[in-house]
Amino acid sequence: MTDAAAKNQTIYERLGVVPVINAAGTETASGGAMMVPEALEAMQEASRQYVLIEELNDAIGRRIAEATGAEAGMVTSGAAGGLLLAAAASMAGTDPVKVSQLPDSTGMPNQFVIHRVHRINYDHMFRAAGGEFVEIGIPRATYEWELRNAITDRTAGVVWVESPSVAPGALPFETVVEIAHEHNVPVIVDAASMLPPASHLRLWIEAGADLVSYSGGKGIRGPQNSGMLAGRADLIAGARASSSPRTGVGRAAKVSRETMAGFAAALERFLEHDHEADFREHLAQAEVVCEILSDHPKVDLELITDQRITPDPVVRLAPTREANWTVDGVRESLLSQLPRIYTRREHHYLVIRTHCLHGDEPETVARAIRDLLH
């Protein structure tokens, strides 16, 4: 290959990586959302000068607090990094001895109460910090006495997961907050993927949450490895005590000045953006998919548009009893052909999320799936 030809290649072509049409949405496995231009520009600008990281996080933290209605905030390494720091803050606070002891949580309250229907892969963040889980409830049912009985002097927090991936059966959020606060125990919310709408920035703080962790690389469309933690000032101070540039349990989840600046710019844009217009566009995309697939005799189809369940319209597909196609088989086939299409599996559904689709991609995705159904 000539030098001129090499220069005309994309970075992925030079690395030998074939891009995909992202029909799975903003999940990390497919790279999150496309960053907004404001974020890219801010990252380049930030790279040209040095600052003290603590001062930068102070400044952005104040803006996070304003946006969420919380007492304080901070930039994190994604929502997962926020959960790690939330766990550390709930166990060790700002005590330097306890902070340095983690993830050995011996002698500290280290139990996190969680609904069994809220258990997801990101539980690891609490365990990585030194915590352990106490589960309550059974599939589709949880009783108040279970939460009351689960809280002891070893309880560091109650975890609430707000995600399309959880199953029904949890107590109402207001009940969780009421019982936790009766025992002076903080409520930690994982709201990683629940933006937009912008109103969700304040939803859980206003409902009584003590800490809320959000992704910065999904609906906010900042750097994919960014996020924010918002909540009580004392708990944010505890999270900061365990995080970079210090050497606590959160040191490995450091956030660069470029990432912080990119997140800050994306947050400002998110606060001013017309999300209703975006939703209408994504709904139209989902309707294209439905139109192409809805009359197929071997697929059951459902369109989900409730933003309390999912921020972007979602099409869920399942094989009928007569069908012999499988979700895993179709997903693998979509990735093995060109253009490569990446979809999502949720339980027994093949899921198409519209957040990251552009142009004629909805039609391309739907027709490729239709061709594989038999």
C-alpha positions, -999 to 999 in steps of 0.1 A, spaced: 0 0 0 13 34 -9 17 62 17 -10 82 0 -34 52 1 -26 47 38 -34 83 46 -68 79 30 -77 50 53 -98 55 84 -82 47 118 -102 15 119 -91 5 84 -55 10 95 -60 -11 125 -79 -38 106 -112 -34 126 -145 -35 107 -171 -10 121 -206 -20 128 -241 -5 125 -250 0 161 -285 -12 167 -278 -21 203 -278 15 216 -254 32 239 -239 1 256 -202 0 262 -196 -31 240 -204 -11 209 -186 21 220 -214 41 237 -229 71 219 -213 94 193 -197 123 211 -212 157 204 -188 181 186 -188 203 217 -172 175 237 -145 168 211 -136 205 209 -134 208 247 -112 178 249 -88 192 224 -87 225 241 -82 209 275 -52 189 262 -32 221 256 -29 232 292 -23 217 326 -47 222 356 -50 208 391 -74 178 387 -90 185 421 -98 221 411 -112 210 378 -134 184 395 -145 210 420 -157 233 392 -175 207 372 -189 192 404 -207 225 412 -223 224 377 -234 188 383 -250 198 416 -269 226 399 -281 203 371 -292 175 394 -305 195 423 -280 177 446 -258 192 473 -226 182 454 -213 163 424 -182 149 407 -170 135 374 -164 97 374 -150 71 351 -184 61 337 -214 52 359 -196 20 370 -168 41 384 -194 62 402 -209 31 418 -174 20 430 -169 53 446 -204 54 460 -197 21 478 -164 33 491 -179 66 504 -207 47 521 -183 24 539 -152 46 547 -164 82 543 -135 105 545 -117 87 573 -81 83 560 -75 51 578 -106 34 565 -100 48 530 -66 33 529 -79 0 543 -104 -6 514 -111 -30 498 -106 -47 531 -138 -35 549 -133 -54 581 -148 -34 610 -169 -12 587 -205 -13 577 -201 -31 544 -234 -47 535 -255 -33 506 -292 -43 505 -305 -48 470 -337 -62 455 -330 -96 440 -347 -84 408 -322 -56 406 -291 -78 405 -271 -69 373 -235 -73 361 -224 -40 376 -228 -54 411 -191 -60 408 -184 -24 415 -197 -27 451 -178 -59 457 -146 -44 442 -148 -17 468 -151 -42 496 -189 -45 499 -211 -75 500 -248 -79 491 -279 -88 511 -307 -97 488 -344 -91 494 -375 -103 476 -383 -130 451 -390 -127 414 -419 -102 410 -425 -97 447 -408 -79 476 -423 -70 510 -416 -40 533 -406 -63 562 -379 -78 541 -361 -45 537 -367 -35 573 -352 -68 585 -323 -67 561 -310 -34 575 -286 -38 605 -257 -21 620 -236 -36 592 -256 -19 565 -237 6 544 -264 14 519 -295 4 500 -289 0 462 -316 8 437 -310 0 400 -330 20 374 -325 2 342 -343 -15 313 -325 -47 323 -341 -52 357 -372 -73 363 -404 -61 380 -411 -69 417 -392 -42 436 -407 -21 463 -418 14 453 -388 38 453 -405 61 478 -409 31 502 -373 22 499 -362 58 507 -385 60 536 -374 28 553 -337 34 545 -338 69 560 -356 57 591 -324 37 597 -301 66 586 -289 45 557 -281 61 523 -299 51 491 -276 47 461 -292 48 426 -276 34 395 -293 54 367 -265 49 341 -287 45 310 -318 66 319 -310 98 301 -327 115 283 -351 130 291 -334 159 310 -360 157 337 -344 124 349 -313 144 360 -333 156 390 -358 127 394 -341 105 419 -325 133 440 -359 150 443 -374 116 453 -348 113 482 -318 94 468 -286 101 486 -262 93 456 -271 89 419 -246 76 393 -251 84 356 -232 76 325 -216 105 306 -211 85 274 -247 74 268 -276 99 266 -253 129 275 -231 120 246 -198 129 263 -167 108 264 -176 71 267 -155 67 298 -171 96 316 -199 97 341 -211 117 371 -220 111 407 -244 134 424 -258 136 459 -251 145 495 -221 167 501 -206 144 528 -209 113 506 -194 131 476 -165 141 498 -161 105 507 -162 94 471 -135 121 463 -114 107 492 -112 73 476 -107 85 440 -79 98 418 -57 117 421 -55 101 455 -45 65 458 -76 49 473 -96 20 459 -109 43 431 -74 53 418 -77 29 389 -109 46 378 -91 79 372 -106 106 348 -83 127 327 -86 165 324 -96 160 287 -124 136 297 -136 159 324 -137 189 300 -154 168 273 -180 157 298 -186 192 311 -192 205 275 -215 176 267 -235 182 299 -241 219 290 -252 208 256 -275 182 270 -292 207 293 -300 230 263 -308 203 237 -343 196 222 -346 160 234 -382 158 223 -372 163 187 -346 135 191 -372 112 205 -396 118 176 -368 110 152 -359 78 170 -396 69 172 -399 73 134 -368 50 131 -385 24 153 -417 26 133 -397 18 101 -383 -13 117 -418 -23 128 -433 -17 94 -408 -40 78 -410 -68 104 -445 -67 118 -462 -89 92 -436 -116 94 -454 -148 105 -425 -161 126 -418 -131 148 -435 -115 178 -429 -78 179 -432 -52 206 -425 -14 204 -416 2 238 -417 40 241 -421 46 278 -391 67 288 -393 56 324 -384 22 310 -361 32 282 -348 66 271 -351 57 234 -377 38 215 -370 1 215 -382 -28 193 -382 -62 209 -384 -93 187 -390 -129 198 -395 -161 177 -430 -175 176 -436 -211 186 -435 -222 150 -402 -204 143 -368 -221 143 -347 -190 144 -329 -181 176 -319 -148 191 -282 -158 193 -282 -173 158 -296 -141 143 -272 -119 162 -242 -139 151 -254 -139 115 -259 -101 115 -223 -96 127 -208 -121 102 -222 -103 71 -216 -69 56 -226 -44 66 -220 -58 101 -249 -51 124 -247 -53 162 -279 -59 181 -287 -65 218 -301 -95 236 -323 -90 266 -336 -122 282 -352 -141 253 -356 -110 230 -336 -97 201 -336 -60 208 -331 -30 185 -324 2 202 -327 33 180 -305 58 199 -274 52 177 -290 46 143 -285 71 115 -298 78 80 -312 47 63 -297 23 89 -331 14 105 -343 0 71 -309 -18 66 -312 -34 100 -348 -45 96 -344 -60 61 -312 -79 72 -331 -94 101 -361 -102 79 -338 -121 55 -326 -143 84 -359 -152 99 -373 -186 89 
